[in-house]
Amino acid sequence: MQLGFVGVGVMGVPIVRHLVGAGHAVKAFDVSAAALDKAGAVGAGIARSVGDAAAGAQVVFVAVSNQEVLAEVLSQADGIFERAAPGAVVVDLGTTAPPRCRALAEQARAAGMHYVDAPLSGSAPWAEAGTLAVMVGAEPTAFDTVRPLLETFGGSIFHLGPPGSGQIAKLCHQLAFMGTLVGLSEAVVLGERCGIDGVQLMDVLGACVSPRHVLDFYKPKLAARPFGEGPTGLGIFYKDLKAVRELSQQDAGLTLPLGDALLGLFQQAMDAGYTNFDPFGLSELIEKGVIRR
């Protein structure tokens, strides 16, 4: 298949290598000459412009820095919508706001093409290994076209709905990731301030439920909704969060922004009478507005 690829940075080069390795002809463009040299070294043809990369391509991958650049390379004169083959599929590998995805999908349809959002989870090692998680928003026909291509560099491919759906999942991922990262960061600071080595603490947490195995517990409970009282209720965690605040303030002399915020959220649940409610049912309390801020 004839493919175009616009934006061949740290993630783009190994993705291009996988596509070329699967027998596809890839023509790449990037504003960085060094990036283009790397793409050429893994077998891509070198394009002189965005339009040159897209010319005649059945699928064009775009991996650029932000949604403004994405819109520009799609719609500019001699851009992707102008130069790609009739009926081509444009695959956005970056992180783009879902409303912008839906607008770009409309523009693609007006140009006789298809738009797919396929944001990624993973970094360069995952890209090199071909084990990225790919979250896809696409109409079924477009997804059928690009799925074999995505499978060359993705270990897990999730088709989540129409254009914009992949980005919704990516933003949910970012929320969970950054919440976990802040929680781990506060845990390390608190542990080290109280005399526990941070690296050793990571080993401890890796052997416990938090955070690695939370998904293993959460998923089956989510599938079996609605939630109710659990063998371990929210009150236990509320008690522990109060102990965290006492330790951080009295022993460590620290303010933990996330820890304090979590205590406030659990306080709302206590005040509303959910002491014995299953902790994995917090999503239900958020949806009902029991926990608000």
VEXKESE-867836 format. One record per residue (C-alpha): residue in three letters; x, y, z. Coordinates in steps of 0.02 Angstrom, whole numbers, padded with zeros to 5 digits, always signed. Layout:
BEGIN
AlaXYZ/...
***
This chain:
BEGIN
Met+00000+00000+00000/Gln+00060+00177-00037/Leu+00074+00273+00127/Gly+00118+00450+00174/Phe+00192+00497+00343/Val+00203+00677+00405/Gly+00303+00703+00564/Val+00438+00573+00595/Gly+00505+00610+00767/Val+00554+00492+00908/Met+00395+00389+00890/Gly+00374+00412+00703/Val+00537+00333+00646/Pro+00508+00161+00726/Ile+00326+00164+00667/Val+00387+00197+00490/Arg+00510+00054+00509/His+00369-00066+00555/Leu+00263-00008+00408/Val+00406-00027+00286/Gly+00448-00196+00360/Ala+00269-00252+00326/Gly+00296-00217+00141/His+00218-00045+00124/Ala+00291+00099+00024/Val+00307+00247+00143/Lys+00350+00424+00091/Ala+00394+00534+00239/Phe+00407+00719+00273/Asp+00468+00817+00423/Val+00529+00994+00447/Ser+00685+00919+00528/Ala+00816+00860+00405/Ala+00891+00748+00540/Ala+00723+00663+00568/Leu+00704+00636+00381/Asp+00877+00558+00372/Lys+00824+00434+00508/Ala+00663+00394+00415/Gly+00763+00365+00257/Ala+00881+00251+00351/Val+00736+00135+00396/Gly+00673+00127+00217/Ala+00556+00274+00191/Gly+00558+00380+00036/Ile+00600+00562+00071/Ala+00467+00692+00027/Arg+00505+00875-00009/Ser+00342+00939+00066/Val+00181+00886+00153/Gly+00096+00874-00016/Asp+00238+00770-00086/Ala+00221+00646+00058/Ala+00032+00635+00033/Ala+00030+00630-00156/Gly-00066+00477-00213/Ala-00061+00397-00040/Gln-00204+00283+00011/Val-00169+00314+00196/Val-00077+00463+00270/Phe-00013+00457+00449/Val+00011+00621+00541/Ala+00115+00632+00700/Val+00141+00818+00732/Ser+00161+00923+00888/Asn-00015+00993+00912/Gln-00187+01010+00836/Glu-00150+01178+00756/Val-00008+01102+00656/Leu-00119+00953+00616/Ala-00256+01065+00545/Glu-00126+01160+00444/Val-00047+01008+00361/Leu-00219+00938+00320/Ser-00298+01095+00247/Gln-00156+01202+00181/Ala-00127+01227-00005/Asp-00031+01074-00067/Gly-00083+00988+00095/Ile-00150+00816+00132/Phe-00331+00846+00086/Glu-00274+00917-00080/Arg-00144+00786-00127/Ala-00192+00618-00053/Ala-00280+00490-00163/Pro-00471+00498-00180/Gly-00549+00404-00035/Ala-00388+00409+00065/Val-00386+00387+00253/Val-00296+00513+00364/Val-00235+00441+00529/Asp-00197+00565+00669/Leu-00075+00485+00792/Gly-00063+00637+00905/Thr-00173+00700+01046/Thr-00311+00812+00978/Ala-00465+00880+01065/Pro-00618+00772+01021/Pro-00721+00919+00954/Arg-00578+00963+00836/Cys-00572+00780+00781/Arg-00755+00785+00736/Ala-00731+00947+00639/Leu-00582+00874+00545/Ala-00683+00718+00505/Glu-00815+00830+00424/Gln-00680+00918+00324/Ala-00610+00751+00270/Arg-00782+00694+00211/Ala-00802+00855+00113/Ala-00636+00815+00028/Gly-00693+00639-00012/Met-00581+00561+00121/His-00591+00483+00294/Tyr-00518+00542+00459/Val-00462+00424+00597/Asp-00397+00476+00767/Ala-00276+00347+00836/Pro-00182+00418+00986/Leu-00049+00308+01064/Ser+00002+00253+01237/Gly+00183+00207+01260/Ser+00349+00287+01220/Ala+00498+00250+01109/Pro+00535+00075+01178/Trp+00355+00021+01145/Ala+00361+00098+00971/Glu+00524+00005+00936/Ala+00449-00159+00996/Gly+00284-00133+00904/Thr+00184-00147+01066/Leu+00100+00023+01077/Ala-00080+00036+01137/Val-00183+00119+01000/Met-00351+00201+01041/Val-00453+00223+00882/Gly-00598+00334+00834/Ala-00656+00292+00659/Glu-00803+00245+00551/Pro-00805+00055+00525/Thr-00749+00059+00343/Ala-00601+00171+00381/Phe-00553+00064+00531/Asp-00555-00093+00425/Thr-00435-00007+00305/Val-00309+00049+00435/Arg-00317-00092+00562/Pro-00186-00202+00474/Leu-00071-00050+00470/Leu-00098-00010+00653/Glu-00061-00190+00698/Thr+00115-00172+00629/Phe+00162-00059+00774/Gly+00021-00082+00901/Gly+00012-00224+01024/Ser-00165-00178+01076/Ile-00289-00098+00955/Phe-00453-00030+01024/His-00590+00032+00907/Leu-00696+00138+01023/Gly-00822+00222+00908/Pro-00832+00362+00779/Pro-00699+00498+00755/Gly-00654+00580+00920/Ser-00680+00421+01022/Gly-00497+00375+01024/Gln-00453+00546+01093/Ile-00583+00531+01231/Ala-00499+00370+01286/Lys-00327+00451+01275/Leu-00380+00596+01386/Cys-00455+00473+01510/His-00288+00384+01508/Gln-00195+00546+01539/Leu-00309+00588+01687/Ala-00278+00417+01765/Phe-00092+00423+01726/Met-00063+00596+01796/Gly-00169+00561+01950/Thr-00065+00404+01981/Leu+00097+00498+01950/Val+00051+00635+02073/Gly-00001+00506+02201/Leu+00162+00411+02182/Ser+00260+00573+02190/Glu+00176+00623+02353/Ala+00204+00447+02421/Val+00391+00456+02382/Val+00411+00628+02462/Leu+00315+00574+02617/Gly+00411+00410+02632/Glu+00581+00489+02610/Arg+00541+00631+02730/Cys+00498+00497+02858/Gly+00655+00394+02828/Ile+00603+00266+02695/Asp+00709+00255+02538/Gly+00604+00306+02386/Val+00670+00170+02271/Gln+00637+00037+02401/Leu+00464+00109+02426/Met+00430+00084+02238/Asp+00472-00100+02264/Val+00349-00108+02408/Leu+00210-00025+02309/Gly+00244-00139+02161/Ala+00212-00290+02272/Cys+00051-00218+02342/Val-00120-00178+02269/Ser-00071+00003+02238/Pro-00057+00052+02100/Arg-00014-00093+01985/His-00159-00208+02024/Val-00301-00083+02045/Leu-00361-00118+01868/Asp-00367-00304+01904/Phe-00488-00273+02047/Tyr-00584-00131+01968/Lys-00630-00204+01799/Pro-00738-00352+01858/Lys-00827-00243+01985/Leu-00862-00113+01851/Ala-00934-00248+01737/Ala-01048-00310+01877/Arg-01126-00141+01921/Pro-01222-00072+02013/Phe-01110-00050+02164/Gly-01163-00074+02343/Glu-01086-00104+02511/Gly-00919-00195+02506/Pro-00823-00303+02627/Thr-00704-00156+02643/Gly-00797+00009+02641/Leu-00747+00187+02602/Gly-00737+00222+02787/Ile-00577+00119+02800/Phe-00492+00225+02668/Tyr-00559+00385+02746/Lys-00478+00332+02911/Asp-00315+00298+02819/Leu-00318+00464+02728/Lys-00337+00553+02895/Ala-00185+00456+02956/Val-00090+00511+02800/Arg-00130+00693+02838/Glu-00076+00672+03020/Leu+00088+00590+02967/Ser+00125+00719+02832/Gln+00088+00869+02941/Gln+00154+00813+03110/Asp+00300+00699+03066/Ala+00353+00759+02893/Gly+00304+00942+02896/Leu+00228+00923+02723/Thr+00073+00980+02633/Leu+00013+00847+02510/Pro-00105+00931+02385/Leu-00176+00770+02315/Gly-00185+00685+02484/Asp-00282+00832+02556/Ala-00397+00837+02404/Leu-00433+00651+02421/Leu-00474+00671+02605/Gly-00597+00807+02560/Leu-00681+00697+02430/Phe-00695+00551+02550/Gln-00764+00670+02683/Gln-00908+00710+02564/Ala-00945+00524+02547/Met-00942+00503+02737/Asp-01058+00651+02761/Ala-01180+00575+02634/Gly-01186+00409+02727/Tyr-01076+00301+02615/Thr-00959+00238+02750/Asn-00983+00055+02703/Phe-00995+00082+02514/Asp-00877-00017+02400/Pro-00723+00093+02365/Phe-00726+00037+02184/Gly-00896+00120+02171/Leu-00822+00294+02181/Ser-00865+00316+01997/Glu-01049+00297+02042/Leu-01035+00429+02179/Ile-00949+00549+02058/Glu-01084+00519+01928/Lys-01222+00551+02056/Gly-01138+00710+02117/Val-01110+00643+02292/Ile-00926+00685+02267/Arg-00913+00853+02182/Arg-00750+00943+02217/
***
